[in-house]
Amino acid sequence: GPDFTRPFKRASIAGTAQLGPNGYWDALEATEGWIDVPTSDPDVYSLRVRGDSMAPAIRNGCVI
């Protein structure tokens, strides 16, 4: 499993994206908020997604 010993970092939600086929996405609108994720990446960010093209792994409304 993943190594959860590294510290969590706040990842701002950069916007809302429409999911499409083959892993493509289109930016829709700016969004505010954040989630905590285990990472050491200084440029970490997240997206709120719309659409079910990648379900069941990623569902409509998820923050990734």
PyMOL Python script that loads the backbone (N, CA, C, O; Angstrom):
from pymol import cmd

cmd.read_pdbstr("""\
ATOM      1  N   GLY A   1       0.814  -1.190   0.000  1.00  0.00           N
ATOM      2  CA  GLY A   1       0.000   0.000   0.000  1.00  0.00           C
ATOM      3  C   GLY A   1       0.854   1.248   0.000  1.00  0.00           C
ATOM      4  O   GLY A   1       2.082   1.176   0.053  1.00  0.00           O
ATOM      5  N   PRO A   2       0.197   2.392  -0.060  1.00  0.00           N
ATOM      6  CA  PRO A   2       0.917   3.670  -0.082  1.00  0.00           C
ATOM      7  C   PRO A   2       1.592   3.966   1.256  1.00  0.00           C
ATOM      8  O   PRO A   2       1.152   3.491   2.302  1.00  0.00           O
ATOM      9  N   ASP A   3       2.647   4.743   1.209  1.00  0.00           N
ATOM     10  CA  ASP A   3       3.378   5.153   2.395  1.00  0.00           C
ATOM     11  C   ASP A   3       2.726   6.407   2.972  1.00  0.00           C
ATOM     12  O   ASP A   3       2.841   7.488   2.395  1.00  0.00           O
ATOM     13  N   PHE A   4       2.046   6.268   4.104  1.00  0.00           N
ATOM     14  CA  PHE A   4       1.344   7.396   4.713  1.00  0.00           C
ATOM     15  C   PHE A   4       2.153   8.042   5.829  1.00  0.00           C
ATOM     16  O   PHE A   4       1.590   8.760   6.656  1.00  0.00           O
ATOM     17  N   THR A   5       3.454   7.804   5.873  1.00  0.00           N
ATOM     18  CA  THR A   5       4.274   8.403   6.918  1.00  0.00           C
ATOM     19  C   THR A   5       4.712   9.819   6.552  1.00  0.00           C
ATOM     20  O   THR A   5       5.107  10.585   7.431  1.00  0.00           O
ATOM     21  N   ARG A   6       4.649  10.179   5.277  1.00  0.00           N
ATOM     22  CA  ARG A   6       5.023  11.543   4.893  1.00  0.00           C
ATOM     23  C   ARG A   6       3.889  12.502   5.279  1.00  0.00           C
ATOM     24  O   ARG A   6       2.733  12.091   5.375  1.00  0.00           O
ATOM     25  N   PRO A   7       4.214  13.749   5.493  1.00  0.00           N
ATOM     26  CA  PRO A   7       3.208  14.703   5.959  1.00  0.00           C
ATOM     27  C   PRO A   7       2.156  15.026   4.889  1.00  0.00           C
ATOM     28  O   PRO A   7       2.407  14.950   3.686  1.00  0.00           O
ATOM     29  N   PHE A   8       0.989  15.385   5.378  1.00  0.00           N
ATOM     30  CA  PHE A   8      -0.077  15.823   4.481  1.00  0.00           C
ATOM     31  C   PHE A   8       0.125  17.283   4.126  1.00  0.00           C
ATOM     32  O   PHE A   8       0.669  18.052   4.918  1.00  0.00           O
ATOM     33  N   LYS A   9      -0.307  17.661   2.946  1.00  0.00           N
ATOM     34  CA  LYS A   9      -0.176  19.024   2.460  1.00  0.00           C
ATOM     35  C   LYS A   9      -1.527  19.480   1.929  1.00  0.00           C
ATOM     36  O   LYS A   9      -2.291  18.674   1.399  1.00  0.00           O
ATOM     37  N   ARG A  10      -1.822  20.749   2.066  1.00  0.00           N
ATOM     38  CA  ARG A  10      -3.076  21.315   1.579  1.00  0.00           C
ATOM     39  C   ARG A  10      -2.986  21.527   0.072  1.00  0.00           C
ATOM     40  O   ARG A  10      -2.116  22.253  -0.409  1.00  0.00           O
ATOM     41  N   ALA A  11      -3.891  20.889  -0.673  1.00  0.00           N
ATOM     42  CA  ALA A  11      -3.936  21.018  -2.136  1.00  0.00           C
ATOM     43  C   ALA A  11      -5.154  21.862  -2.496  1.00  0.00           C
ATOM     44  O   ALA A  11      -6.292  21.423  -2.328  1.00  0.00           O
ATOM     45  N   SER A  12      -4.915  23.062  -2.987  1.00  0.00           N
ATOM     46  CA  SER A  12      -6.036  23.920  -3.347  1.00  0.00           C
ATOM     47  C   SER A  12      -6.781  23.337  -4.545  1.00  0.00           C
ATOM     48  O   SER A  12      -6.174  22.734  -5.429  1.00  0.00           O
ATOM     49  N   ILE A  13      -8.108  23.522  -4.566  1.00  0.00           N
ATOM     50  CA  ILE A  13      -8.913  23.068  -5.691  1.00  0.00           C
ATOM     51  C   ILE A  13      -8.796  24.136  -6.777  1.00  0.00           C
ATOM     52  O   ILE A  13      -9.331  25.236  -6.638  1.00  0.00           O
ATOM     53  N   ALA A  14      -8.098  23.805  -7.850  1.00  0.00           N
ATOM     54  CA  ALA A  14      -7.776  24.768  -8.905  1.00  0.00           C
ATOM     55  C   ALA A  14      -8.974  25.104  -9.782  1.00  0.00           C
ATOM     56  O   ALA A  14      -8.989  26.158 -10.418  1.00  0.00           O
ATOM     57  N   GLY A  15      -9.967  24.243  -9.832  1.00  0.00           N
ATOM     58  CA  GLY A  15     -11.131  24.510 -10.664  1.00  0.00           C
ATOM     59  C   GLY A  15     -11.987  23.278 -10.848  1.00  0.00           C
ATOM     60  O   GLY A  15     -11.733  22.228 -10.259  1.00  0.00           O
ATOM     61  N   THR A  16     -13.007  23.425 -11.676  1.00  0.00           N
ATOM     62  CA  THR A  16     -13.889  22.325 -12.034  1.00  0.00           C
ATOM     63  C   THR A  16     -13.582  21.931 -13.464  1.00  0.00           C
ATOM     64  O   THR A  16     -13.404  22.793 -14.325  1.00  0.00           O
ATOM     65  N   ALA A  17     -13.519  20.627 -13.723  1.00  0.00           N
ATOM     66  CA  ALA A  17     -13.177  20.132 -15.050  1.00  0.00           C
ATOM     67  C   ALA A  17     -14.219  19.123 -15.512  1.00  0.00           C
ATOM     68  O   ALA A  17     -14.765  18.372 -14.704  1.00  0.00           O
ATOM     69  N   GLN A  18     -14.493  19.109 -16.807  1.00  0.00           N
ATOM     70  CA  GLN A  18     -15.383  18.129 -17.432  1.00  0.00           C
ATOM     71  C   GLN A  18     -14.520  16.973 -17.908  1.00  0.00           C
ATOM     72  O   GLN A  18     -13.615  17.168 -18.720  1.00  0.00           O
ATOM     73  N   LEU A  19     -14.791  15.763 -17.408  1.00  0.00           N
ATOM     74  CA  LEU A  19     -14.015  14.600 -17.830  1.00  0.00           C
ATOM     75  C   LEU A  19     -14.467  14.129 -19.190  1.00  0.00           C
ATOM     76  O   LEU A  19     -15.650  14.199 -19.522  1.00  0.00           O
ATOM     77  N   GLY A  20     -13.523  13.647 -19.978  1.00  0.00           N
ATOM     78  CA  GLY A  20     -13.827  13.145 -21.306  1.00  0.00           C
ATOM     79  C   GLY A  20     -13.188  11.793 -21.549  1.00  0.00           C
ATOM     80  O   GLY A  20     -12.560  11.236 -20.648  1.00  0.00           O
ATOM     81  N   PRO A  21     -13.336  11.259 -22.741  1.00  0.00           N
ATOM     82  CA  PRO A  21     -12.768   9.950 -23.055  1.00  0.00           C
ATOM     83  C   PRO A  21     -11.244   9.986 -23.093  1.00  0.00           C
ATOM     84  O   PRO A  21     -10.644  11.034 -23.334  1.00  0.00           O
ATOM     85  N   ASN A  22     -10.631   8.842 -22.856  1.00  0.00           N
ATOM     86  CA  ASN A  22      -9.178   8.668 -22.931  1.00  0.00           C
ATOM     87  C   ASN A  22      -8.402   9.553 -21.966  1.00  0.00           C
ATOM     88  O   ASN A  22      -7.244   9.876 -22.226  1.00  0.00           O
ATOM     89  N   GLY A  23      -9.017   9.949 -20.859  1.00  0.00           N
ATOM     90  CA  GLY A  23      -8.323  10.711 -19.842  1.00  0.00           C
ATOM     91  C   GLY A  23      -8.226  12.201 -20.100  1.00  0.00           C
ATOM     92  O   GLY A  23      -7.578  12.907 -19.326  1.00  0.00           O
ATOM     93  N   TYR A  24      -8.850  12.711 -21.167  1.00  0.00           N
ATOM     94  CA  TYR A  24      -8.833  14.149 -21.442  1.00  0.00           C
ATOM     95  C   TYR A  24      -9.833  14.877 -20.564  1.00  0.00           C
ATOM     96  O   TYR A  24     -10.817  14.289 -20.115  1.00  0.00           O
ATOM     97  N   TRP A  25      -9.582  16.155 -20.320  1.00  0.00           N
ATOM     98  CA  TRP A  25     -10.521  16.957 -19.563  1.00  0.00           C
ATOM     99  C   TRP A  25     -10.486  18.395 -20.063  1.00  0.00           C
ATOM    100  O   TRP A  25      -9.494  18.842 -20.638  1.00  0.00           O
ATOM    101  N   ASP A  26     -11.588  19.112 -19.835  1.00  0.00           N
ATOM    102  CA  ASP A  26     -11.717  20.518 -20.214  1.00  0.00           C
ATOM    103  C   ASP A  26     -12.002  21.340 -18.971  1.00  0.00           C
ATOM    104  O   ASP A  26     -12.872  20.983 -18.176  1.00  0.00           O
ATOM    105  N   ALA A  27     -11.276  22.442 -18.795  1.00  0.00           N
ATOM    106  CA  ALA A  27     -11.508  23.335 -17.663  1.00  0.00           C
ATOM    107  C   ALA A  27     -12.842  24.041 -17.844  1.00  0.00           C
ATOM    108  O   ALA A  27     -13.160  24.506 -18.939  1.00  0.00           O
ATOM    109  N   LEU A  28     -13.627  24.120 -16.766  1.00  0.00           N
ATOM    110  CA  LEU A  28     -14.935  24.756 -16.845  1.00  0.00           C
ATOM    111  C   LEU A  28     -15.011  26.063 -16.073  1.00  0.00           C
ATOM    112  O   LEU A  28     -15.448  27.077 -16.617  1.00  0.00           O
ATOM    113  N   GLU A  29     -14.593  26.052 -14.818  1.00  0.00           N
ATOM    114  CA  GLU A  29     -14.743  27.249 -13.993  1.00  0.00           C
ATOM    115  C   GLU A  29     -13.783  27.199 -12.817  1.00  0.00           C
ATOM    116  O   GLU A  29     -13.309  26.129 -12.435  1.00  0.00           O
ATOM    117  N   ALA A  30     -13.502  28.354 -12.250  1.00  0.00           N
ATOM    118  CA  ALA A  30     -12.663  28.425 -11.055  1.00  0.00           C
ATOM    119  C   ALA A  30     -13.471  27.943  -9.853  1.00  0.00           C
ATOM    120  O   ALA A  30     -14.686  28.129  -9.801  1.00  0.00           O
ATOM    121  N   THR A  31     -12.805  27.334  -8.907  1.00  0.00           N
ATOM    122  CA  THR A  31     -13.449  26.804  -7.709  1.00  0.00           C
ATOM    123  C   THR A  31     -12.577  27.130  -6.513  1.00  0.00           C
ATOM    124  O   THR A  31     -11.351  27.161  -6.629  1.00  0.00           O
ATOM    125  N   GLU A  32     -13.186  27.372  -5.376  1.00  0.00           N
ATOM    126  CA  GLU A  32     -12.431  27.616  -4.152  1.00  0.00           C
ATOM    127  C   GLU A  32     -12.489  26.386  -3.268  1.00  0.00           C
ATOM    128  O   GLU A  32     -13.408  25.573  -3.372  1.00  0.00           O
ATOM    129  N   GLY A  33     -11.510  26.258  -2.405  1.00  0.00           N
ATOM    130  CA  GLY A  33     -11.477  25.168  -1.443  1.00  0.00           C
ATOM    131  C   GLY A  33     -10.148  24.447  -1.485  1.00  0.00           C
ATOM    132  O   GLY A  33      -9.243  24.840  -2.220  1.00  0.00           O
ATOM    133  N   TRP A  34     -10.027  23.382  -0.691  1.00  0.00           N
ATOM    134  CA  TRP A  34      -8.803  22.610  -0.613  1.00  0.00           C
ATOM    135  C   TRP A  34      -9.101  21.244  -0.020  1.00  0.00           C
ATOM    136  O   TRP A  34     -10.150  21.033   0.589  1.00  0.00           O
ATOM    137  N   ILE A  35      -8.156  20.310  -0.206  1.00  0.00           N
ATOM    138  CA  ILE A  35      -8.185  19.016   0.461  1.00  0.00           C
ATOM    139  C   ILE A  35      -6.771  18.730   0.955  1.00  0.00           C
ATOM    140  O   ILE A  35      -5.804  19.269   0.417  1.00  0.00           O
ATOM    141  N   ASP A  36      -6.649  17.890   1.969  1.00  0.00           N
ATOM    142  CA  ASP A  36      -5.343  17.479   2.473  1.00  0.00           C
ATOM    143  C   ASP A  36      -4.949  16.170   1.805  1.00  0.00           C
ATOM    144  O   ASP A  36      -5.734  15.222   1.782  1.00  0.00           O
ATOM    145  N   VAL A  37      -3.734  16.112   1.259  1.00  0.00           N
ATOM    146  CA  VAL A  37      -3.240  14.918   0.579  1.00  0.00           C
ATOM    147  C   VAL A  37      -1.830  14.593   1.069  1.00  0.00           C
ATOM    148  O   VAL A  37      -1.075  15.502   1.413  1.00  0.00           O
ATOM    149  N   PRO A  38      -1.460  13.288   1.105  1.00  0.00           N
ATOM    150  CA  PRO A  38      -0.096  12.940   1.516  1.00  0.00           C
ATOM    151  C   PRO A  38       0.868  13.132   0.344  1.00  0.00           C
ATOM    152  O   PRO A  38       0.912  12.305  -0.567  1.00  0.00           O
ATOM    153  N   THR A  39       1.634  14.210   0.366  1.00  0.00           N
ATOM    154  CA  THR A  39       2.568  14.506  -0.721  1.00  0.00           C
ATOM    155  C   THR A  39       3.674  15.434  -0.236  1.00  0.00           C
ATOM    156  O   THR A  39       3.528  16.138   0.763  1.00  0.00           O
ATOM    157  N   SER A  40       4.772  15.414  -0.962  1.00  0.00           N
ATOM    158  CA  SER A  40       5.845  16.377  -0.718  1.00  0.00           C
ATOM    159  C   SER A  40       5.999  17.308  -1.921  1.00  0.00           C
ATOM    160  O   SER A  40       6.925  18.119  -1.960  1.00  0.00           O
ATOM    161  N   ASP A  41       5.106  17.199  -2.897  1.00  0.00           N
ATOM    162  CA  ASP A  41       5.146  18.017  -4.114  1.00  0.00           C
ATOM    163  C   ASP A  41       4.800  19.469  -3.776  1.00  0.00           C
ATOM    164  O   ASP A  41       3.708  19.728  -3.271  1.00  0.00           O
ATOM    165  N   PRO A  42       5.690  20.413  -4.038  1.00  0.00           N
ATOM    166  CA  PRO A  42       5.397  21.814  -3.711  1.00  0.00           C
ATOM    167  C   PRO A  42       4.338  22.433  -4.639  1.00  0.00           C
ATOM    168  O   PRO A  42       3.765  23.470  -4.306  1.00  0.00           O
ATOM    169  N   ASP A  43       4.073  21.812  -5.793  1.00  0.00           N
ATOM    170  CA  ASP A  43       3.114  22.360  -6.748  1.00  0.00           C
ATOM    171  C   ASP A  43       1.809  21.571  -6.797  1.00  0.00           C
ATOM    172  O   ASP A  43       1.113  21.599  -7.812  1.00  0.00           O
ATOM    173  N   VAL A  44       1.470  20.875  -5.730  1.00  0.00           N
ATOM    174  CA  VAL A  44       0.275  20.035  -5.711  1.00  0.00           C
ATOM    175  C   VAL A  44      -0.995  20.881  -5.875  1.00  0.00           C
ATOM    176  O   VAL A  44      -1.081  21.991  -5.349  1.00  0.00           O
ATOM    177  N   TYR A  45      -1.977  20.346  -6.608  1.00  0.00           N
ATOM    178  CA  TYR A  45      -3.288  20.973  -6.741  1.00  0.00           C
ATOM    179  C   TYR A  45      -4.316  19.875  -6.967  1.00  0.00           C
ATOM    180  O   TYR A  45      -3.953  18.719  -7.182  1.00  0.00           O
ATOM    181  N   SER A  46      -5.573  20.220  -6.921  1.00  0.00           N
ATOM    182  CA  SER A  46      -6.640  19.252  -7.141  1.00  0.00           C
ATOM    183  C   SER A  46      -7.697  19.858  -8.054  1.00  0.00           C
ATOM    184  O   SER A  46      -7.719  21.069  -8.273  1.00  0.00           O
ATOM    185  N   LEU A  47      -8.569  19.012  -8.582  1.00  0.00           N
ATOM    186  CA  LEU A  47      -9.672  19.443  -9.446  1.00  0.00           C
ATOM    187  C   LEU A  47     -10.967  18.801  -8.986  1.00  0.00           C
ATOM    188  O   LEU A  47     -10.973  17.641  -8.572  1.00  0.00           O
ATOM    189  N   ARG A  48     -12.053  19.533  -9.052  1.00  0.00           N
ATOM    190  CA  ARG A  48     -13.378  18.955  -8.880  1.00  0.00           C
ATOM    191  C   ARG A  48     -13.846  18.557 -10.277  1.00  0.00           C
ATOM    192  O   ARG A  48     -13.732  19.348 -11.214  1.00  0.00           O
ATOM    193  N   VAL A  49     -14.366  17.350 -10.428  1.00  0.00           N
ATOM    194  CA  VAL A  49     -14.693  16.853 -11.765  1.00  0.00           C
ATOM    195  C   VAL A  49     -16.189  16.692 -11.977  1.00  0.00           C
ATOM    196  O   VAL A  49     -16.952  16.450 -11.041  1.00  0.00           O
ATOM    197  N   ARG A  50     -16.584  16.834 -13.238  1.00  0.00           N
ATOM    198  CA  ARG A  50     -17.962  16.591 -13.675  1.00  0.00           C
ATOM    199  C   ARG A  50     -17.932  15.525 -14.741  1.00  0.00           C
ATOM    200  O   ARG A  50     -16.999  15.462 -15.542  1.00  0.00           O
ATOM    201  N   GLY A  51     -18.931  14.702 -14.754  1.00  0.00           N
ATOM    202  CA  GLY A  51     -19.030  13.669 -15.773  1.00  0.00           C
ATOM    203  C   GLY A  51     -18.710  12.292 -15.212  1.00  0.00           C
ATOM    204  O   GLY A  51     -18.049  12.164 -14.181  1.00  0.00           O
ATOM    205  N   ASP A  52     -19.184  11.278 -15.897  1.00  0.00           N
ATOM    206  CA  ASP A  52     -19.004   9.903 -15.456  1.00  0.00           C
ATOM    207  C   ASP A  52     -18.199   9.070 -16.447  1.00  0.00           C
ATOM    208  O   ASP A  52     -18.264   7.841 -16.394  1.00  0.00           O
ATOM    209  N   SER A  53     -17.443   9.696 -17.349  1.00  0.00           N
ATOM    210  CA  SER A  53     -16.717   8.938 -18.363  1.00  0.00           C
ATOM    211  C   SER A  53     -15.607   8.075 -17.769  1.00  0.00           C
ATOM    212  O   SER A  53     -15.148   7.136 -18.418  1.00  0.00           O
ATOM    213  N   MET A  54     -15.168   8.375 -16.546  1.00  0.00           N
ATOM    214  CA  MET A  54     -14.116   7.591 -15.917  1.00  0.00           C
ATOM    215  C   MET A  54     -14.636   6.771 -14.738  1.00  0.00           C
ATOM    216  O   MET A  54     -13.848   6.254 -13.946  1.00  0.00           O
ATOM    217  N   ALA A  55     -15.972   6.648 -14.616  1.00  0.00           N
ATOM    218  CA  ALA A  55     -16.580   5.861 -13.535  1.00  0.00           C
ATOM    219  C   ALA A  55     -16.278   4.391 -13.776  1.00  0.00           C
ATOM    220  O   ALA A  55     -16.134   3.985 -14.929  1.00  0.00           O
ATOM    221  N   PRO A  56     -16.179   3.587 -12.739  1.00  0.00           N
ATOM    222  CA  PRO A  56     -16.478   3.895 -11.344  1.00  0.00           C
ATOM    223  C   PRO A  56     -15.293   4.430 -10.555  1.00  0.00           C
ATOM    224  O   PRO A  56     -15.453   4.797  -9.391  1.00  0.00           O
ATOM    225  N   ALA A  57     -14.093   4.486 -11.164  1.00  0.00           N
ATOM    226  CA  ALA A  57     -12.908   4.942 -10.428  1.00  0.00           C
ATOM    227  C   ALA A  57     -13.024   6.411 -10.022  1.00  0.00           C
ATOM    228  O   ALA A  57     -12.701   6.768  -8.889  1.00  0.00           O
ATOM    229  N   ILE A  58     -13.478   7.253 -10.929  1.00  0.00           N
ATOM    230  CA  ILE A  58     -13.665   8.680 -10.652  1.00  0.00           C
ATOM    231  C   ILE A  58     -15.105   9.016 -10.989  1.00  0.00           C
ATOM    232  O   ILE A  58     -15.543   8.819 -12.122  1.00  0.00           O
ATOM    233  N   ARG A  59     -15.842   9.520 -10.014  1.00  0.00           N
ATOM    234  CA  ARG A  59     -17.269   9.790 -10.207  1.00  0.00           C
ATOM    235  C   ARG A  59     -17.553  11.288 -10.267  1.00  0.00           C
ATOM    236  O   ARG A  59     -16.747  12.104  -9.820  1.00  0.00           O
ATOM    237  N   ASN A  60     -18.688  11.629 -10.815  1.00  0.00           N
ATOM    238  CA  ASN A  60     -19.147  13.003 -10.922  1.00  0.00           C
ATOM    239  C   ASN A  60     -19.122  13.668  -9.536  1.00  0.00           C
ATOM    240  O   ASN A  60     -19.675  13.131  -8.577  1.00  0.00           O
ATOM    241  N   GLY A  61     -18.485  14.826  -9.439  1.00  0.00           N
ATOM    242  CA  GLY A  61     -18.434  15.575  -8.190  1.00  0.00           C
ATOM    243  C   GLY A  61     -17.221  15.282  -7.324  1.00  0.00           C
ATOM    244  O   GLY A  61     -17.009  15.975  -6.329  1.00  0.00           O
ATOM    245  N   CYS A  62     -16.419  14.285  -7.663  1.00  0.00           N
ATOM    246  CA  CYS A  62     -15.229  13.949  -6.873  1.00  0.00           C
ATOM    247  C   CYS A  62     -14.180  15.044  -6.992  1.00  0.00           C
ATOM    248  O   CYS A  62     -14.122  15.764  -7.989  1.00  0.00           O
ATOM    249  N   VAL A  63     -13.359  15.158  -5.963  1.00  0.00           N
ATOM    250  CA  VAL A  63     -12.181  16.035  -6.012  1.00  0.00           C
ATOM    251  C   VAL A  63     -10.976  15.116  -6.150  1.00  0.00           C
ATOM    252  O   VAL A  63     -10.761  14.226  -5.328  1.00  0.00           O
ATOM    253  N   ILE A  64     -10.191  15.344  -7.206  1.00  0.00           N
ATOM    254  CA  ILE A  64      -9.029  14.485  -7.469  1.00  0.00           C
ATOM    255  C   ILE A  64      -7.759  15.305  -7.491  1.00  0.00           C
ATOM    256  O   ILE A  64      -6.676  14.759  -7.698  1.00  0.00           O
TER     257      ILE A  64
END
""", "prot")
cmd.dss("prot")
cmd.show_as("cartoon", "prot")
cmd.util.cbc("prot")
cmd.orient("prot")
